[in-house]
């Protein structure tokens, strides 16, 4: 095969593999083949040491080293309008597909994505563990989408229309997805058919609206903190709904959730930057999985100066079973190179109704290339 033929074949194969999300594009290498034609490759990892109260088999404090996350980022661009991405994640036993998205970028105001991706949701879920204030939300206390929603790590198969209007200050995203993955014990539509559970197969609809009063935040994915690089005052509203979206061997029910989140970050000349965040959630599983039905909220604050960012966060989930889960976090990030290189120390205290309190101390290293 000629060099031009190999080039054409390669571009055809990666046409739908796409570009990395805007935030993840901080890391990685890009090879250009022509005008607006390129392939990019990156790698991300999070590894940690943790010590958990009552975490050992004999009830004493555990001491563990963990590979929390390992990701490969692959992106490609066929032209200015057709792009894509293909990302993988280590689930503790094997490498799985994280994202596989075909992207059609008509303009900053109109984009259409199809494949496997995060469906529109709250800021914490759209930022994920790599771009959150300390990453502590990933325990799934208040923002539960990455924990119990979607096929893997909160991802779902579907299509999304999104864009940024009003000089980038108004962001919107709306999509239709497979759904049927809400709560421990929930069945997919295929599993429900196999169990002879009679239920409709309607899509899950998800949407998010966000307005930035200060600096705009372009793009589909977000970040939980800008590390003192922007002045942010943003309010976001997100919701999801699916008829017969909650399926179990015993029953089916409609799924609905909505959330409201706020982020404020202000740079103080010569003094660093202050950040404040808050969010409110309402989850409804049609009374089928009451352990995942209820209300939740979180608040957090951080202050970055000279690469050090101390932070605190408090989360609470009030399940309709009467069992509350509360978690308080206090930690400090050492920001070496934005979100590409960070070292963090975190102390967490978790309280669950009817269970012993548990404290956790962890040190986490995050790298992205």
ZAKEMI-675849 format. One record per atom (N, C-alpha, C): x, y, z. Coordinates in steps of 0.1 Angstrom, whole numbers, plus 5000, padded with zeros to 4 digits. Example, Ala and Ser with C-alpha at 12.3 -4.5 7.8 and 13.67 -1.06 7.14 Angstrom:
BEGIN
513249435078/512349555078/513249675078/512849785071/513749895071/512950005079/
END
This chain:
BEGIN
500949885000/500050005000/500950125000/500650224992/501350354991/501250425004/502150525006/502050605019/500850685019/500350735007/499050815007/497950725010/497950595005/496950505008/496850475023/498050455029/498050425044/497450545051/497850665047/497350785053/495850785052/495250755041/493850765039/493150655048/493750535048/493150425056/493150465071/494250525076/494350565090/493350665093/493150765085/492250875087/490750815087/490550725079/489150665078/488950595091/489950515097/489750445109/489550535121/490250645121/490150735133/489150845131/488450855120/487550965118/486450975129/486050865134/485050875144/485650855158/486950845159/487550835172/487750965179/487951075172/487751205176/488751275184/488451395188/489451475196/489151455211/490151485219/489951475233/489051585238/488351565249/487551675255/488451785258/487951905258/488752025259/489652025271/489151975282/490051975294/491051875293/490751755288/491751645288/492851675277/492551775268/493451805257/494651885262/494651915276/495851975281/497051885280/496851755280/497851655280/497851585267/498951505263/498851425252/499651485240/499951405230/500651445218/499751435206/499951525196/499151535184/500051525172/499651445162/500251425150/499351485139/499851585131/499051645121/499351575107/498251545100/498451485087/498051585075/497451695078/496951785068/496151895075/495551985067/494652085073/493552025081/493452045094/492452005102/492351845103/493451775100/493451635101/494551595110/494151515121/495151485131/494751365139/495751305146/495451205156/496151245169/495551235180/496151265193/496051145203/497051135211/497151025221/497551075234/496851035245/497251075258/497050965268/497450985280/497350885291/497150955304/496250905313/496050955326/495950845336/496350885349/496350785359/496150855373/495550775382/495450825396/495750705404/496750715413/497150615422/497250665436/496950585446/496850635459/497250535470/497550585482/497750515494/496550555503/495850455509/494750485518/494850405531/494350465541/494250395554/492850415559/492150305561/490650315564/490450255578/489750325586/489350275599/488350155598/488650045605/487949925604/487949865590/488949895582/489049845569/489649715567/490449665577/491149535576/490149425580/490449305576/489649185578/489349165593/490349195601/490149175616/489549295623/489049395615/488449515621/489449625624/490749605622/491649715625/491749805613/492649905613/492849995602/493549935591/493049955579/493649895567/494749985561/495649935554/496650015547/496849955533/496450035523/496449985509/496950085499/497650025489/498050105478/497150065466/496650165459/495650135448/495950205435/495650135424/495650205411/494150235409/493750365412/492350405412/491850425398/492750465389/492250485375/493450485366/493250435354/494250435344/493550455330/493850555323/493050585311/493950615299/493550565287/494150605275/493150695267/493750805262/492850895254/493350895239/492450865231/492650865216/491750955210/492251045201/491351145194/491751155180/490851195172/491151215158/490251325151/490751385141/490051485134/490151455119/488951445112/488951425098/488951555090/488251655096/488151785091/487651875102/487251995098/486852095109/485552055115/484751975108/483351945113/483251805118/484151705114/483951565118/485151525127/484851495139/485951455149/485451335157/486251295167/485751195175/486751165186/486351075196/487251035206/487050895210/488050825215/487950695220/488850685233/488250665244/488950665257/488750535264/489650485271/489550355279/489850385293/489350285302/489550295316/489850155322/490750145331/491050025339/489950015350/489249905350/488149885360/488649805373/489949775373/490449705384/490749555380/490149515369/490449375364/490749375349/490249475342/490449475327/490249615322/490649635309/490449765303/489149765296/488349865298/487049875292/486850005284/485950015275/485650135268/484950235277/485550355278/485050455286/484150555277/484750605267/484050695258/484350645243/483350645235/483550625221/482550715214/482950825209/482050935204/482350975190/481450985181/481551055169/481051195171/481851295167/481551435169/481351505156/480251585156/479951665144/479851815149/480951895146/481052025151/480652125141/479352165140/478952265130/479352405134/479352435147/479852565151/479852555167/480452655173/480452655188/479052655194/478052695186/476652695190/475952565188/476452485179/475752355176/476752245173/476652145182/477452025181/476551905183/476751795176/476051675178/477051555180/476851495191/477751375195/476851255196/477451145191/476751015191/477650905195/477250815204/478050705209/477950685224/479050655230/479050635245/479750755251/479150815261/479650935267/478950965280/479351065288/478651115299/477351185294/476251145299/475051215295/474951345303/474251445299/474151575306/473651555320/474351615330/474051595344/474651715352/474951695364/475451795373/476951825370/477451935375/478851975373/479851875378/479551815390/480451715396/480651595387/479551545381/479651435372/480351465359/480051585354/480651625341/482151655343/482551685355/484051715357/484751575360/484051485367/484751355370/485851365380/486451255383/487451255394/488751325390/489051345377/490251415373/490251565374/489051625374/488851765374/487951825384/487951755396/487151805407/487951865418/487351935427/488051995438/488451875448/489651825447/490051715455/489551575451/488551565442/488051445436/487251365446/486951415458/486251335468/484851305465/484151375455/482751345452/482651205447/483751145442/483651015435/483150905444/483150925457/482550825466/481050805464/480450895456/479050875452/478050905463/478351005472/477451045482/476351125477/476651245472/475651335467/475451325452/476451335445/476351315430/476551175427/475551105424/475550955424/475650895410/475750985400/475650935386/476850845382/478050885386/479250805383/479250675391/478450665401/478450545410/477450445406/476250495402/475150395400/474350425387/474850515379/474050545367/474950525354/474450465344/475150445332/475750305331/476350285319/476950155317/478250135325/479150235325/480450225332/480950365335/481250395347/481750525351/480750635347/479450605348/478450705345/478250725330/478950655321/478750675307/477450595303/476850645291/475750575286/475750595271/475050505264/474950505249/473850595245/474050685235/473050775231/473550885222/472750995221/473151105212/472851235220/473751335218/473551465225/473751575215/472851675217/473051805210/473451915220/474551985218/474952075227/475652195220/475752305228/476452425223/476552535233/477152645229/477352765238/476852885231/475952955237/475253075231/475653195239/475153315234/475353435241/476853455245/477653455235/479153475237/479753375246/479153255245/479653145253/479153135267/478353225272/477953225285/476753135288/475953105279/474853005281/475152875274/475352775282/475652645277/474452555278/474152475268/473052385268/473452245262/472852145267/473052005262/471751925265/471251855255/470151775256/470351645248/469951535253/470151405246/469151295250/469251195242/468451065245/469450955246/469150865256/470150765260/469350635263/470150525265/469650395268/469050385282/469750435292/469250435305/469150295311/468150275320/467850145327/469050095335/469750185342/470950145350/470950225363/469850245369/469850325381/469650245394/470650235401/470550175414/471150035414/471649995426/472249855427/471049755426/471249655418/470149565416/469349595404/469549705397/468749745386/469149655374/468149635365/468349555353/468449635340/469249595331/469149655317/467849605311/467549675299/466349625292/466449485287/467649445283/467849305278/467649205290/468249245301/468049155313/466649145317/465949255316/464449255320/463649165311/464049175298/463349085288/463548935291/464848905295/465148775298/464448725311/464148815320/463448785332/461948795331/461448815318/460048825315/459348935323/460149045325/459549165332/458949255322/457649275322/456949355313/457149505316/457849575307/458049715308/458349775295/458049905293/458249975281/459749995279/460150025267/461550055263/461750195258/461350295266/461450435262/462950475265/463350575257/464750625260/464750715273/465950735278/466150825289/466550965283/465851065287/466051195282/466851275293/467851345289/468751415299/469051555293/469151655302/469551785297/470151865308/470951965303/471552065313/471552205306/471252305315/471452445311/472352505321/473252595317/474152655326/474452805321/474452895330/474753035326/475953085334/476953145327/478153195333/478053345334/477953405346/477853545347/479153615345/480253545348/481653605346/482353545334/483453485336/484153425325/483353305319/483253285306/482553175300/483253045301/482552935300/483152805301/482652725288/483452735278/483052665265/483252515266/482552445258/482752295257/481652225263/481652085262/480652005267/480951955281/482151905283/482551865297/482851995305/482851975318/483152095326/484352065335/484552145345/485552125355/485052175368/485452105379/484952145392/485652265398/486852295393/487652405398/488652455388/488852585387/489752635376/491152675382/491452635394/492752655400/493252795399/492352895400/492853025400/493053085387/492653025376/492853075363/491753155357/490553145363/489353215358/488553275370/487753375366/486753425376/485453365371/484853285380/483653205376/482453235385/481353255380/480053265387/479053195378/478753065381/477952985372/476852915379/475752905373/474552835378/474152735368/473952605372/473552495363/472352425368/471452385359/470352305362/470252185353/470152065358/470151945350/469051855355/468551775345/467451675348/467551555339/466951445344/466851325337/465551255339/465051185329/463751125330/463651005321/463050895326/462850775318/461550695322/460650675313/459450595316/459950445318/459550385329/459950255332/461550245332/462150345338/463550355337/464250265348/463550225358/464050145369/463450005368/464249915365/463849775363/464449685373/463749605380/464249495389/463449375387/463849255392/463149135390/461749135395/461449225405/460149235412/459249345406/459849455401/458949565397/459649655387/458949745382/459449855373/458849985378/459650095376/459150225380/459750335371/459150455371/459750565363/460850625371/461850675363/463050735369/463050885366/463350965376/463451105374/464551155384/465251255380/466251325389/466451465384/466751555393/467151685389/468151745399/468951835394/469951895403/470152045400/470652115409/470952255408/472352275414/473252335406/474652355411/475152495409/475952535418/476552675417/478052665419/478852735412/480252745414/480652895413/481452935423/481953075424/483453065426/484253125417/485653135419/486053275416/486953335425/487353475424/488853485426/489553535417/490953565418/491153695427/492053685436/492353795445/493853835442/494053955435/495353985430/496453975441/497453895439/498553885448/498253795460/496953745461/496553665473/496053525469/496053485457/495553355453/494153365448/493353265450/491953255445/491053175454/489853225456/488853155465/487853085456/487452965460/486352895453/485352845463/484052855459/482952805467/482052725457/481552615462/480652535453/479452475462/478352455455/477252395462/476352325452/475552225456/474652155447/473552085455/472352075449/471252015455/470651905445/470251795450/469851685441/468451625446/467651575437/466451505440/466451385431/466351265437/466351135429/465051065432/464451015421/463150935422/463250815414/463050695420/463150565413/461750505412/460650585414/459350525414/459050435425/459750455436/459650365448/460150225446/460850205436/461350065433/462650035440/463650125440/464850115447/464950235456/464350215468/464250325477/465650365483/466650275483/467950315487/468650415478/468150425466/468650525457/467750635454/466650645462/465650755461/465750845473/465750975470/465851065481/466451195477/466951275486/467451405484/468951415489/469751495482/471151505486/471651645483/472651685490/473251815488/474751815491/475551905486/476951915489/477352065489/478352095497/478952235497/480452205498/481252305493/482652295493/483352425492/484552435496/485352555495/486752525494/487452605486/488952585484/489552725483/490852725485/491652845484/493052805478/493452855467/494652825461/495652945461/496852915466/497953015466/499252945466/500152995457/501452935456/501452785454/500552735445/500452595441/499752505452/499552555464/498852485474/497352515475/496552415476/495052445476/494452365487/494352415499/493552355509/492052365506/491252255510/489852255506/489052175517/487752205517/486852125526/485552105518/484951995521/483651965515/482751885524/481451905523/480551825531/479351775521/479051645522/478051585514/477051505523/475751505518/474751425525/473751375515/473451245517/472351185509/471351125519/470051175518/468951125526/468051035518/468350905520/467550805512/466150785519/465150755510/463850735515/463650605524/464750535525/464750425535/464950465549/465250595551/465550655564/467050645568/467850585558/469250575561/469950695554/470650775562/471350895557/472850855556/473550915546/474950895544/475551035544/476451065553/477151195554/478651175553/479251265546/480751265545/481351405545/482351415554/483051545555/484451515551/485051605542/486351595537/487151725540/488451705543/489351815544/490651765538/491251855530/492451805523/493251925518/494351895511/495151995504/495751935492/495652015481/496251975468/497552045466/498551985461/499752045456/499652045441/499452155434/499252165420/500552185413/501052085407/502352085400/502252145386/501252095379/501052135365/499552125362/498752215367/497252215365/496752075369/495852025360/495251895363/496151785357/497251815351/498151715345/499051655355/499351725366/500251675377/499851735390/499251645399/498851695412/499151585422/499351635435/499551545446/498551595457/497751505463/496751545472/496751465484/496451525496/496251455508/494851485513/494151375517/492751395521/492351315533/491651375542/491051305554/489551315552/488851195553/487351195552/486751125564/485651165568/484851105579/483451075573/483150945573/481850905567/480950845578/479650885578/478750845588/477450785580/477050665583/475850605577/474950565589/473750595588/472750555598/472850405601/472950375614/472950235618/474350165616/475350235612/476650175610/477750255618/478850195620/479950255627/480550365618/480950485624/481550585616/482950535611/483350585600/484550545594/485350665589/486650665593/487550765588/488550715578/488950795569/489850755558/490950865556/492150815556/493250915552/493850855539/494050945529/494550905516/495551005511/496450955503/497351045495/497250995481/496951095472/496751055458/497651135448/498251055439/499051115428/498251105415/498051225408/497451225395/498351275385/498451205373/499251245362/498451225349/498651325340/498051315327/499151355317/499351285306/500351305296/499751335282/
END
